[in-house]
């Protein structure tokens, strides 16, 4: 699932029922950290991790740890 940030139908937080907003978010994953634009709830701050990020940057962090 790749998230279309220009999509007409808004993503809604299931917990807060608020429209998600595109924001620059600091991500900490397995000791690696980076900043990326993600859809985030303005109230509870939960984010959607799209497939591209999960299989891209996060996979790179995992591979870096495995290689050590």
PDB file of N, CA, C and O in Angstrom:
ATOM      1  N   UNK A   1       0.842  -1.177   0.000  1.00  0.00           N
ATOM      2  CA  UNK A   1       0.000   0.000   0.000  1.00  0.00           C
ATOM      3  C   UNK A   1       0.883   1.233   0.000  1.00  0.00           C
ATOM      4  O   UNK A   1       1.574   1.486   0.986  1.00  0.00           O
ATOM      5  N   UNK A   2       0.881   1.995  -1.056  1.00  0.00           N
ATOM      6  CA  UNK A   2       1.554   3.282  -1.087  1.00  0.00           C
ATOM      7  C   UNK A   2       0.511   4.358  -0.863  1.00  0.00           C
ATOM      8  O   UNK A   2      -0.563   4.329  -1.463  1.00  0.00           O
ATOM      9  N   UNK A   3       0.829   5.300  -0.005  1.00  0.00           N
ATOM     10  CA  UNK A   3      -0.119   6.351   0.337  1.00  0.00           C
ATOM     11  C   UNK A   3       0.042   7.506  -0.632  1.00  0.00           C
ATOM     12  O   UNK A   3       1.135   8.053  -0.777  1.00  0.00           O
ATOM     13  N   UNK A   4      -1.044   7.877  -1.295  1.00  0.00           N
ATOM     14  CA  UNK A   4      -1.043   9.013  -2.199  1.00  0.00           C
ATOM     15  C   UNK A   4      -1.312  10.255  -1.367  1.00  0.00           C
ATOM     16  O   UNK A   4      -2.427  10.455  -0.885  1.00  0.00           O
ATOM     17  N   UNK A   5      -0.290  11.093  -1.195  1.00  0.00           N
ATOM     18  CA  UNK A   5      -0.414  12.260  -0.336  1.00  0.00           C
ATOM     19  C   UNK A   5      -1.325  13.334  -0.926  1.00  0.00           C
ATOM     20  O   UNK A   5      -1.752  14.247  -0.219  1.00  0.00           O
ATOM     21  N   UNK A   6      -1.621  13.225  -2.220  1.00  0.00           N
ATOM     22  CA  UNK A   6      -2.514  14.174  -2.886  1.00  0.00           C
ATOM     23  C   UNK A   6      -3.929  13.607  -3.040  1.00  0.00           C
ATOM     24  O   UNK A   6      -4.765  14.185  -3.735  1.00  0.00           O
ATOM     25  N   UNK A   7      -4.183  12.487  -2.394  1.00  0.00           N
ATOM     26  CA  UNK A   7      -5.456  11.788  -2.526  1.00  0.00           C
ATOM     27  C   UNK A   7      -6.626  12.692  -2.121  1.00  0.00           C
ATOM     28  O   UNK A   7      -6.521  13.477  -1.179  1.00  0.00           O
ATOM     29  N   UNK A   8      -7.731  12.567  -2.844  1.00  0.00           N
ATOM     30  CA  UNK A   8      -8.918  13.396  -2.580  1.00  0.00           C
ATOM     31  C   UNK A   8      -9.644  12.971  -1.300  1.00  0.00           C
ATOM     32  O   UNK A   8     -10.133  13.821  -0.555  1.00  0.00           O
ATOM     33  N   UNK A   9      -9.714  11.668  -1.042  1.00  0.00           N
ATOM     34  CA  UNK A   9     -10.377  11.175   0.160  1.00  0.00           C
ATOM     35  C   UNK A   9      -9.384  11.241   1.322  1.00  0.00           C
ATOM     36  O   UNK A   9      -8.327  10.613   1.260  1.00  0.00           O
ATOM     37  N   UNK A  10      -9.707  11.988   2.379  1.00  0.00           N
ATOM     38  CA  UNK A  10      -8.748  12.128   3.482  1.00  0.00           C
ATOM     39  C   UNK A  10      -8.615  10.859   4.315  1.00  0.00           C
ATOM     40  O   UNK A  10      -9.573  10.105   4.484  1.00  0.00           O
ATOM     41  N   UNK A  11      -7.411  10.639   4.831  1.00  0.00           N
ATOM     42  CA  UNK A  11      -7.181   9.559   5.785  1.00  0.00           C
ATOM     43  C   UNK A  11      -7.651  10.073   7.145  1.00  0.00           C
ATOM     44  O   UNK A  11      -7.371  11.215   7.509  1.00  0.00           O
ATOM     45  N   UNK A  12      -8.366   9.230   7.894  1.00  0.00           N
ATOM     46  CA  UNK A  12      -8.925   9.611   9.189  1.00  0.00           C
ATOM     47  C   UNK A  12      -8.346   8.699  10.269  1.00  0.00           C
ATOM     48  O   UNK A  12      -8.280   7.483  10.089  1.00  0.00           O
ATOM     49  N   UNK A  13      -7.928   9.285  11.384  1.00  0.00           N
ATOM     50  CA  UNK A  13      -7.421   8.503  12.522  1.00  0.00           C
ATOM     51  C   UNK A  13      -8.590   7.741  13.149  1.00  0.00           C
ATOM     52  O   UNK A  13      -9.616   8.329  13.490  1.00  0.00           O
ATOM     53  N   UNK A  14      -8.421   6.442  13.293  1.00  0.00           N
ATOM     54  CA  UNK A  14      -9.472   5.600  13.854  1.00  0.00           C
ATOM     55  C   UNK A  14      -9.703   5.919  15.328  1.00  0.00           C
ATOM     56  O   UNK A  14     -10.832   5.830  15.811  1.00  0.00           O
ATOM     57  N   UNK A  15      -8.652   6.287  16.038  1.00  0.00           N
ATOM     58  CA  UNK A  15      -8.747   6.571  17.472  1.00  0.00           C
ATOM     59  C   UNK A  15      -9.377   7.941  17.743  1.00  0.00           C
ATOM     60  O   UNK A  15     -10.264   8.063  18.588  1.00  0.00           O
ATOM     61  N   UNK A  16      -8.916   8.970  17.022  1.00  0.00           N
ATOM     62  CA  UNK A  16      -9.330  10.353  17.315  1.00  0.00           C
ATOM     63  C   UNK A  16     -10.385  10.903  16.360  1.00  0.00           C
ATOM     64  O   UNK A  16     -10.998  11.936  16.628  1.00  0.00           O
ATOM     65  N   UNK A  17     -10.591  10.203  15.244  1.00  0.00           N
ATOM     66  CA  UNK A  17     -11.519  10.652  14.213  1.00  0.00           C
ATOM     67  C   UNK A  17     -11.121  12.016  13.627  1.00  0.00           C
ATOM     68  O   UNK A  17     -11.982  12.809  13.245  1.00  0.00           O
ATOM     69  N   UNK A  18      -9.812  12.278  13.561  1.00  0.00           N
ATOM     70  CA  UNK A  18      -9.288  13.520  12.989  1.00  0.00           C
ATOM     71  C   UNK A  18      -8.660  13.214  11.634  1.00  0.00           C
ATOM     72  O   UNK A  18      -8.158  12.113  11.410  1.00  0.00           O
ATOM     73  N   UNK A  19      -8.692  14.186  10.738  1.00  0.00           N
ATOM     74  CA  UNK A  19      -8.073  14.049   9.425  1.00  0.00           C
ATOM     75  C   UNK A  19      -6.551  14.058   9.585  1.00  0.00           C
ATOM     76  O   UNK A  19      -5.998  14.942  10.238  1.00  0.00           O
ATOM     77  N   UNK A  20      -5.874  13.067   8.985  1.00  0.00           N
ATOM     78  CA  UNK A  20      -4.414  13.012   9.057  1.00  0.00           C
ATOM     79  C   UNK A  20      -3.821  14.126   8.210  1.00  0.00           C
ATOM     80  O   UNK A  20      -4.386  14.521   7.191  1.00  0.00           O
ATOM     81  N   UNK A  21      -2.664  14.629   8.653  1.00  0.00           N
ATOM     82  CA  UNK A  21      -1.987  15.717   7.966  1.00  0.00           C
ATOM     83  C   UNK A  21      -0.584  15.270   7.590  1.00  0.00           C
ATOM     84  O   UNK A  21       0.049  14.510   8.323  1.00  0.00           O
ATOM     85  N   UNK A  22      -0.099  15.738   6.451  1.00  0.00           N
ATOM     86  CA  UNK A  22       1.252  15.431   6.013  1.00  0.00           C
ATOM     87  C   UNK A  22       2.224  16.272   6.829  1.00  0.00           C
ATOM     88  O   UNK A  22       2.154  17.501   6.812  1.00  0.00           O
ATOM     89  N   UNK A  23       3.136  15.606   7.549  1.00  0.00           N
ATOM     90  CA  UNK A  23       4.083  16.301   8.421  1.00  0.00           C
ATOM     91  C   UNK A  23       5.458  15.668   8.348  1.00  0.00           C
ATOM     92  O   UNK A  23       5.592  14.482   8.044  1.00  0.00           O
ATOM     93  N   UNK A  24       6.480  16.463   8.627  1.00  0.00           N
ATOM     94  CA  UNK A  24       7.846  15.965   8.748  1.00  0.00           C
ATOM     95  C   UNK A  24       7.958  15.301  10.117  1.00  0.00           C
ATOM     96  O   UNK A  24       7.719  15.943  11.140  1.00  0.00           O
ATOM     97  N   UNK A  25       8.321  14.020  10.142  1.00  0.00           N
ATOM     98  CA  UNK A  25       8.329  13.241  11.371  1.00  0.00           C
ATOM     99  C   UNK A  25       9.704  12.613  11.568  1.00  0.00           C
ATOM    100  O   UNK A  25      10.295  12.092  10.623  1.00  0.00           O
ATOM    101  N   UNK A  26      10.215  12.665  12.805  1.00  0.00           N
ATOM    102  CA  UNK A  26      11.458  11.977  13.140  1.00  0.00           C
ATOM    103  C   UNK A  26      11.116  10.532  13.481  1.00  0.00           C
ATOM    104  O   UNK A  26      10.274  10.268  14.339  1.00  0.00           O
ATOM    105  N   UNK A  27      11.779   9.600  12.800  1.00  0.00           N
ATOM    106  CA  UNK A  27      11.515   8.179  12.985  1.00  0.00           C
ATOM    107  C   UNK A  27      12.738   7.529  13.621  1.00  0.00           C
ATOM    108  O   UNK A  27      13.855   7.688  13.128  1.00  0.00           O
ATOM    109  N   UNK A  28      12.532   6.804  14.702  1.00  0.00           N
ATOM    110  CA  UNK A  28      13.571   6.015  15.346  1.00  0.00           C
ATOM    111  C   UNK A  28      13.203   4.555  15.141  1.00  0.00           C
ATOM    112  O   UNK A  28      12.129   4.114  15.552  1.00  0.00           O
ATOM    113  N   UNK A  29      14.101   3.800  14.501  1.00  0.00           N
ATOM    114  CA  UNK A  29      13.810   2.407  14.193  1.00  0.00           C
ATOM    115  C   UNK A  29      15.067   1.584  14.371  1.00  0.00           C
ATOM    116  O   UNK A  29      16.047   1.785  13.654  1.00  0.00           O
ATOM    117  N   UNK A  30      15.053   0.660  15.319  1.00  0.00           N
ATOM    118  CA  UNK A  30      16.172  -0.243  15.583  1.00  0.00           C
ATOM    119  C   UNK A  30      17.500   0.504  15.731  1.00  0.00           C
ATOM    120  O   UNK A  30      18.530   0.059  15.224  1.00  0.00           O
ATOM    121  N   UNK A  31      17.467   1.631  16.423  1.00  0.00           N
ATOM    122  CA  UNK A  31      18.689   2.392  16.679  1.00  0.00           C
ATOM    123  C   UNK A  31      19.057   3.356  15.570  1.00  0.00           C
ATOM    124  O   UNK A  31      19.931   4.201  15.765  1.00  0.00           O
ATOM    125  N   UNK A  32      18.424   3.259  14.423  1.00  0.00           N
ATOM    126  CA  UNK A  32      18.661   4.209  13.338  1.00  0.00           C
ATOM    127  C   UNK A  32      17.588   5.281  13.395  1.00  0.00           C
ATOM    128  O   UNK A  32      16.446   5.001  13.759  1.00  0.00           O
ATOM    129  N   UNK A  33      17.948   6.511  13.037  1.00  0.00           N
ATOM    130  CA  UNK A  33      16.910   7.535  13.008  1.00  0.00           C
ATOM    131  C   UNK A  33      17.038   8.375  11.744  1.00  0.00           C
ATOM    132  O   UNK A  33      18.130   8.572  11.211  1.00  0.00           O
ATOM    133  N   UNK A  34      15.894   8.864  11.283  1.00  0.00           N
ATOM    134  CA  UNK A  34      15.829   9.660  10.068  1.00  0.00           C
ATOM    135  C   UNK A  34      14.536  10.451  10.078  1.00  0.00           C
ATOM    136  O   UNK A  34      13.614  10.143  10.833  1.00  0.00           O
ATOM    137  N   UNK A  35      14.472  11.476   9.234  1.00  0.00           N
ATOM    138  CA  UNK A  35      13.255  12.275   9.109  1.00  0.00           C
ATOM    139  C   UNK A  35      12.594  11.958   7.778  1.00  0.00           C
ATOM    140  O   UNK A  35      13.267  11.759   6.767  1.00  0.00           O
ATOM    141  N   UNK A  36      11.274  11.915   7.792  1.00  0.00           N
ATOM    142  CA  UNK A  36      10.515  11.592   6.594  1.00  0.00           C
ATOM    143  C   UNK A  36       9.130  12.233   6.697  1.00  0.00           C
ATOM    144  O   UNK A  36       8.622  12.450   7.797  1.00  0.00           O
ATOM    145  N   UNK A  37       8.522  12.534   5.544  1.00  0.00           N
ATOM    146  CA  UNK A  37       7.153  13.050   5.540  1.00  0.00           C
ATOM    147  C   UNK A  37       6.189  11.886   5.661  1.00  0.00           C
ATOM    148  O   UNK A  37       6.243  10.940   4.874  1.00  0.00           O
ATOM    149  N   UNK A  38       5.306  11.955   6.649  1.00  0.00           N
ATOM    150  CA  UNK A  38       4.304  10.917   6.865  1.00  0.00           C
ATOM    151  C   UNK A  38       2.961  11.557   7.161  1.00  0.00           C
ATOM    152  O   UNK A  38       2.880  12.706   7.595  1.00  0.00           O
ATOM    153  N   UNK A  39       1.905  10.785   6.917  1.00  0.00           N
ATOM    154  CA  UNK A  39       0.567  11.210   7.305  1.00  0.00           C
ATOM    155  C   UNK A  39       0.448  10.968   8.813  1.00  0.00           C
ATOM    156  O   UNK A  39       0.654   9.850   9.284  1.00  0.00           O
ATOM    157  N   UNK A  40       0.113  12.030   9.571  1.00  0.00           N
ATOM    158  CA  UNK A  40       0.089  11.957  11.036  1.00  0.00           C
ATOM    159  C   UNK A  40      -1.189  12.573  11.590  1.00  0.00           C
ATOM    160  O   UNK A  40      -1.695  13.568  11.070  1.00  0.00           O
ATOM    161  N   UNK A  41      -1.701  11.962  12.658  1.00  0.00           N
ATOM    162  CA  UNK A  41      -2.864  12.510  13.356  1.00  0.00           C
ATOM    163  C   UNK A  41      -2.410  13.736  14.156  1.00  0.00           C
ATOM    164  O   UNK A  41      -1.441  13.647  14.910  1.00  0.00           O
ATOM    165  N   UNK A  42      -3.084  14.863  14.007  1.00  0.00           N
ATOM    166  CA  UNK A  42      -2.687  16.066  14.736  1.00  0.00           C
ATOM    167  C   UNK A  42      -2.939  15.969  16.248  1.00  0.00           C
ATOM    168  O   UNK A  42      -2.378  16.742  17.024  1.00  0.00           O
ATOM    169  N   UNK A  43      -3.783  15.020  16.657  1.00  0.00           N
ATOM    170  CA  UNK A  43      -4.115  14.896  18.072  1.00  0.00           C
ATOM    171  C   UNK A  43      -3.249  13.861  18.797  1.00  0.00           C
ATOM    172  O   UNK A  43      -2.552  14.201  19.753  1.00  0.00           O
ATOM    173  N   UNK A  44      -3.286  12.613  18.353  1.00  0.00           N
ATOM    174  CA  UNK A  44      -2.559  11.557  19.075  1.00  0.00           C
ATOM    175  C   UNK A  44      -1.151  11.316  18.520  1.00  0.00           C
ATOM    176  O   UNK A  44      -0.359  10.597  19.131  1.00  0.00           O
ATOM    177  N   UNK A  45      -0.834  11.921  17.355  1.00  0.00           N
ATOM    178  CA  UNK A  45       0.497  11.849  16.725  1.00  0.00           C
ATOM    179  C   UNK A  45       0.830  10.493  16.109  1.00  0.00           C
ATOM    180  O   UNK A  45       1.973  10.275  15.707  1.00  0.00           O
ATOM    181  N   UNK A  46      -0.126   9.585  16.024  1.00  0.00           N
ATOM    182  CA  UNK A  46       0.118   8.308  15.350  1.00  0.00           C
ATOM    183  C   UNK A  46       0.328   8.584  13.864  1.00  0.00           C
ATOM    184  O   UNK A  46      -0.237   9.530  13.315  1.00  0.00           O
ATOM    185  N   UNK A  47       1.154   7.743  13.211  1.00  0.00           N
ATOM    186  CA  UNK A  47       1.460   7.936  11.803  1.00  0.00           C
ATOM    187  C   UNK A  47       1.134   6.677  11.007  1.00  0.00           C
ATOM    188  O   UNK A  47       0.997   5.588  11.565  1.00  0.00           O
ATOM    189  N   UNK A  48       1.017   6.846   9.709  1.00  0.00           N
ATOM    190  CA  UNK A  48       0.895   5.712   8.793  1.00  0.00           C
ATOM    191  C   UNK A  48       2.267   5.497   8.179  1.00  0.00           C
ATOM    192  O   UNK A  48       2.838   6.409   7.582  1.00  0.00           O
ATOM    193  N   UNK A  49       2.790   4.299   8.325  1.00  0.00           N
ATOM    194  CA  UNK A  49       4.039   3.916   7.668  1.00  0.00           C
ATOM    195  C   UNK A  49       3.645   3.235   6.370  1.00  0.00           C
ATOM    196  O   UNK A  49       3.077   2.143   6.381  1.00  0.00           O
ATOM    197  N   UNK A  50       3.946   3.881   5.250  1.00  0.00           N
ATOM    198  CA  UNK A  50       3.544   3.282   3.978  1.00  0.00           C
ATOM    199  C   UNK A  50       4.532   2.204   3.540  1.00  0.00           C
ATOM    200  O   UNK A  50       5.634   2.091   4.076  1.00  0.00           O
ATOM    201  N   UNK A  51       4.119   1.432   2.574  1.00  0.00           N
ATOM    202  CA  UNK A  51       4.895   0.293   2.103  1.00  0.00           C
ATOM    203  C   UNK A  51       6.276   0.713   1.604  1.00  0.00           C
ATOM    204  O   UNK A  51       7.260   0.009   1.832  1.00  0.00           O
ATOM    205  N   UNK A  52       6.352   1.858   0.925  1.00  0.00           N
ATOM    206  CA  UNK A  52       7.627   2.326   0.398  1.00  0.00           C
ATOM    207  C   UNK A  52       8.640   2.571   1.500  1.00  0.00           C
ATOM    208  O   UNK A  52       9.814   2.233   1.347  1.00  0.00           O
ATOM    209  N   UNK A  53       8.209   3.151   2.602  1.00  0.00           N
ATOM    210  CA  UNK A  53       9.103   3.399   3.732  1.00  0.00           C
ATOM    211  C   UNK A  53       9.476   2.099   4.425  1.00  0.00           C
ATOM    212  O   UNK A  53      10.642   1.877   4.752  1.00  0.00           O
ATOM    213  N   UNK A  54       8.494   1.245   4.648  1.00  0.00           N
ATOM    214  CA  UNK A  54       8.745  -0.020   5.345  1.00  0.00           C
ATOM    215  C   UNK A  54       9.707  -0.910   4.572  1.00  0.00           C
ATOM    216  O   UNK A  54      10.568  -1.558   5.167  1.00  0.00           O
ATOM    217  N   UNK A  55       9.569  -0.945   3.258  1.00  0.00           N
ATOM    218  CA  UNK A  55      10.417  -1.814   2.438  1.00  0.00           C
ATOM    219  C   UNK A  55      11.667  -1.099   1.931  1.00  0.00           C
ATOM    220  O   UNK A  55      12.555  -1.728   1.355  1.00  0.00           O
ATOM    221  N   UNK A  56      11.735   0.204   2.143  1.00  0.00           N
ATOM    222  CA  UNK A  56      12.881   0.990   1.686  1.00  0.00           C
ATOM    223  C   UNK A  56      13.822   1.323   2.827  1.00  0.00           C
ATOM    224  O   UNK A  56      14.713   0.542   3.162  1.00  0.00           O
ATOM    225  N   UNK A  57      13.617   2.482   3.418  1.00  0.00           N
ATOM    226  CA  UNK A  57      14.517   2.994   4.456  1.00  0.00           C
ATOM    227  C   UNK A  57      14.585   2.070   5.672  1.00  0.00           C
ATOM    228  O   UNK A  57      15.674   1.835   6.196  1.00  0.00           O
ATOM    229  N   UNK A  58      13.454   1.545   6.131  1.00  0.00           N
ATOM    230  CA  UNK A  58      13.464   0.681   7.313  1.00  0.00           C
ATOM    231  C   UNK A  58      14.210  -0.623   7.016  1.00  0.00           C
ATOM    232  O   UNK A  58      14.899  -1.161   7.882  1.00  0.00           O
ATOM    233  N   UNK A  59      14.069  -1.119   5.802  1.00  0.00           N
ATOM    234  CA  UNK A  59      14.783  -2.328   5.403  1.00  0.00           C
ATOM    235  C   UNK A  59      16.298  -2.063   5.376  1.00  0.00           C
ATOM    236  O   UNK A  59      17.086  -2.938   5.733  1.00  0.00           O
ATOM    237  N   UNK A  60      16.703  -0.853   4.950  1.00  0.00           N
ATOM    238  CA  UNK A  60      18.122  -0.468   4.952  1.00  0.00           C
ATOM    239  C   UNK A  60      18.690  -0.493   6.372  1.00  0.00           C
ATOM    240  O   UNK A  60      19.806  -0.967   6.586  1.00  0.00           O
ATOM    241  N   UNK A  61      17.921   0.019   7.344  1.00  0.00           N
ATOM    242  CA  UNK A  61      18.356   0.030   8.743  1.00  0.00           C
ATOM    243  C   UNK A  61      18.542  -1.404   9.232  1.00  0.00           C
ATOM    244  O   UNK A  61      19.537  -1.715   9.886  1.00  0.00           O
ATOM    245  N   UNK A  62      17.585  -2.277   8.917  1.00  0.00           N
ATOM    246  CA  UNK A  62      17.691  -3.687   9.309  1.00  0.00           C
ATOM    247  C   UNK A  62      18.937  -4.341   8.698  1.00  0.00           C
ATOM    248  O   UNK A  62      19.668  -5.060   9.380  1.00  0.00           O
ATOM    249  N   UNK A  63      19.166  -4.084   7.422  1.00  0.00           N
ATOM    250  CA  UNK A  63      20.318  -4.662   6.729  1.00  0.00           C
ATOM    251  C   UNK A  63      21.620  -4.170   7.361  1.00  0.00           C
ATOM    252  O   UNK A  63      22.565  -4.943   7.516  1.00  0.00           O
ATOM    253  N   UNK A  64      21.673  -2.887   7.724  1.00  0.00           N
ATOM    254  CA  UNK A  64      22.857  -2.321   8.373  1.00  0.00           C
ATOM    255  C   UNK A  64      23.153  -3.011   9.684  1.00  0.00           C
ATOM    256  O   UNK A  64      24.317  -3.243  10.009  1.00  0.00           O
ATOM    257  N   UNK A  65      22.121  -3.345  10.448  1.00  0.00           N
ATOM    258  CA  UNK A  65      22.304  -4.041  11.717  1.00  0.00           C
ATOM    259  C   UNK A  65      22.763  -5.470  11.501  1.00  0.00           C
ATOM    260  O   UNK A  65      23.598  -5.976  12.250  1.00  0.00           O
ATOM    261  N   UNK A  66      22.221  -6.126  10.481  1.00  0.00           N
ATOM    262  CA  UNK A  66      22.601  -7.502  10.192  1.00  0.00           C
ATOM    263  C   UNK A  66      24.066  -7.610   9.763  1.00  0.00           C
ATOM    264  O   UNK A  66      24.736  -8.601  10.054  1.00  0.00           O
ATOM    265  N   UNK A  67      24.553  -6.580   9.069  1.00  0.00           N
ATOM    266  CA  UNK A  67      25.909  -6.583   8.545  1.00  0.00           C
ATOM    267  C   UNK A  67      26.967  -6.328   9.633  1.00  0.00           C
ATOM    268  O   UNK A  67      28.157  -6.538   9.396  1.00  0.00           O
ATOM    269  N   UNK A  68      26.549  -5.884  10.799  1.00  0.00           N
ATOM    270  CA  UNK A  68      27.514  -5.566  11.877  1.00  0.00           C
ATOM    271  C   UNK A  68      27.978  -6.788  12.591  1.00  0.00           C
ATOM    272  O   UNK A  68      28.785  -6.693  13.516  1.00  0.00           O
TER     273      UNK A  68
END
